[in-house]
Amino acid sequence: MIIKGLEAQLHTFLWEKAKELEVTPMMINGMPDHVHVLLKIPATITVSYIAQQLKGTSSRILNEISGNQELFEWSRGYGAFTVSKKDVNMITQYIKNQKEHHKTGDLKQDFEQQ
């Protein structure tokens, strides 16, 4: 349901919302049915809080932008992984190239299981 016309707006919104929540966004990208977000989160903020805030506010914004009031909603769950400093560049590139990975089938199953 994340159509091309809304995708850039969604990614920009998520980036700005992350900064508002005092976490550091590093990369955001995705597909029509999911989004990958790489964030640097301080130990004082829980992952569940960030997921709740990003998912809740972005679903409201997507519904407002698209005019489909309350038709869009994220799935109930989410996946979260810790990433070592040495892997940040690799994860950033993986997220940046989401569409290519999905087109070629070169997916990292640990990151893509739903």
PAKERO-555938 format. One record per residue (C-alpha): residue in one letter; x, y, z; chain. Coordinates in steps of 0.1 Angstrom, whole numbers. Layout:
N
+------+-------+-------+-------+------+
| code |    xx |    yy |    zz | unit |
+------+-------+-------+-------+------+
|    A |     X |     Y |     Z |    A |
...
+------+-------+-------+-------+------+
END
This chain:
114
+------+-------+-------+-------+------+
| code |    xx |    yy |    zz | unit |
+------+-------+-------+-------+------+
|    M |     0 |     0 |     0 |    A |
|    I |    30 |    23 |     1 |    A |
|    I |    26 |    36 |   -35 |    A |
|    K |    54 |    54 |   -52 |    A |
|    G |    38 |    89 |   -48 |    A |
|    L |    37 |    84 |   -11 |    A |
|    E |    70 |    66 |    -5 |    A |
|    A |    92 |    97 |    -4 |    A |
|    Q |    68 |   115 |    19 |    A |
|    L |    67 |    86 |    42 |    A |
|    H |   105 |    83 |    43 |    A |
|    T |   109 |   120 |    50 |    A |
|    F |    82 |   119 |    77 |    A |
|    L |    99 |    89 |    94 |    A |
|    W |   133 |   106 |    92 |    A |
|    E |   120 |   138 |   108 |    A |
|    K |    99 |   119 |   134 |    A |
|    A |   130 |    99 |   144 |    A |
|    K |   149 |   131 |   150 |    A |
|    E |   120 |   145 |   170 |    A |
|    L |   121 |   114 |   192 |    A |
|    E |   158 |   121 |   198 |    A |
|    V |   171 |    91 |   178 |    A |
|    T |   195 |    94 |   149 |    A |
|    P |   181 |    82 |   116 |    A |
|    M |   208 |    66 |    94 |    A |
|    M |   189 |    51 |    65 |    A |
|    I |   153 |    45 |    55 |    A |
|    N |   140 |    27 |    25 |    A |
|    G |   116 |    -1 |    16 |    A |
|    M |    91 |   -17 |    -6 |    A |
|    P |    53 |   -13 |   -11 |    A |
|    D |    46 |   -36 |    18 |    A |
|    H |    74 |   -28 |    43 |    A |
|    V |   100 |    -4 |    54 |    A |
|    H |   135 |    -8 |    68 |    A |
|    V |   147 |    19 |    92 |    A |
|    L |   183 |    20 |   105 |    A |
|    L |   184 |    42 |   137 |    A |
|    K |   210 |    50 |   164 |    A |
|    I |   189 |    47 |   196 |    A |
|    P |   203 |    58 |   229 |    A |
|    A |   200 |    33 |   258 |    A |
|    T |   175 |    56 |   276 |    A |
|    I |   148 |    50 |   249 |    A |
|    T |   132 |    16 |   243 |    A |
|    V |   129 |     1 |   208 |    A |
|    S |    92 |    -7 |   215 |    A |
|    Y |    85 |    30 |   222 |    A |
|    I |   103 |    41 |   190 |    A |
|    A |    84 |    15 |   169 |    A |
|    Q |    50 |    25 |   184 |    A |
|    Q |    57 |    62 |   177 |    A |
|    L |    70 |    57 |   142 |    A |
|    K |    42 |    33 |   132 |    A |
|    G |    13 |    52 |   149 |    A |
|    T |    21 |    86 |   136 |    A |
|    S |    32 |    75 |   101 |    A |
|    S |     0 |    55 |    96 |    A |
|    R |   -21 |    86 |   104 |    A |
|    I |     0 |   107 |    81 |    A |
|    L |    -3 |    82 |    52 |    A |
|    N |   -40 |    81 |    56 |    A |
|    E |   -43 |   119 |    56 |    A |
|    I |   -20 |   123 |    26 |    A |
|    S |   -37 |    96 |     6 |    A |
|    G |   -72 |   107 |    15 |    A |
|    N |   -79 |    71 |    25 |    A |
|    Q |   -89 |    78 |    61 |    A |
|    E |   -80 |    48 |    83 |    A |
|    L |   -75 |    23 |    54 |    A |
|    F |   -37 |    21 |    59 |    A |
|    E |   -23 |     4 |    89 |    A |
|    W |    10 |   -13 |    97 |    A |
|    S |    11 |   -49 |   107 |    A |
|    R |     9 |   -55 |   145 |    A |
|    G |    46 |   -66 |   149 |    A |
|    Y |    80 |   -54 |   139 |    A |
|    G |   115 |   -67 |   137 |    A |
|    A |   144 |   -52 |   154 |    A |
|    F |   181 |   -60 |   153 |    A |
|    T |   212 |   -46 |   171 |    A |
|    V |   240 |   -38 |   147 |    A |
|    S |   277 |   -35 |   155 |    A |
|    K |   296 |    -4 |   144 |    A |
|    K |   315 |   -25 |   119 |    A |
|    D |   283 |   -36 |   101 |    A |
|    V |   266 |    -2 |    99 |    A |
|    N |   279 |     5 |    64 |    A |
|    M |   268 |   -29 |    51 |    A |
|    I |   234 |   -25 |    66 |    A |
|    T |   231 |    10 |    53 |    A |
|    Q |   239 |    -2 |    18 |    A |
|    Y |   215 |   -31 |    21 |    A |
|    I |   186 |    -8 |    31 |    A |
|    K |   196 |    17 |     4 |    A |
|    N |   194 |   -10 |   -23 |    A |
|    Q |   161 |   -26 |   -11 |    A |
|    K |   144 |   -25 |   -45 |    A |
|    E |   173 |   -41 |   -63 |    A |
|    H |   175 |   -69 |   -37 |    A |
|    H |   139 |   -77 |   -41 |    A |
|    K |   141 |   -76 |   -79 |    A |
|    T |   171 |  -100 |   -80 |    A |
|    G |   160 |  -121 |   -51 |    A |
|    D |   193 |  -113 |   -33 |    A |
|    L |   176 |  -109 |     1 |    A |
|    K |   191 |  -113 |    36 |    A |
|    Q |   166 |  -136 |    52 |    A |
|    D |   175 |  -124 |    87 |    A |
|    F |   163 |   -89 |    76 |    A |
|    E |   134 |   -99 |    55 |    A |
|    Q |   114 |  -125 |    75 |    A |
|    Q |    79 |  -113 |    81 |    A |
+------+-------+-------+-------+------+
END
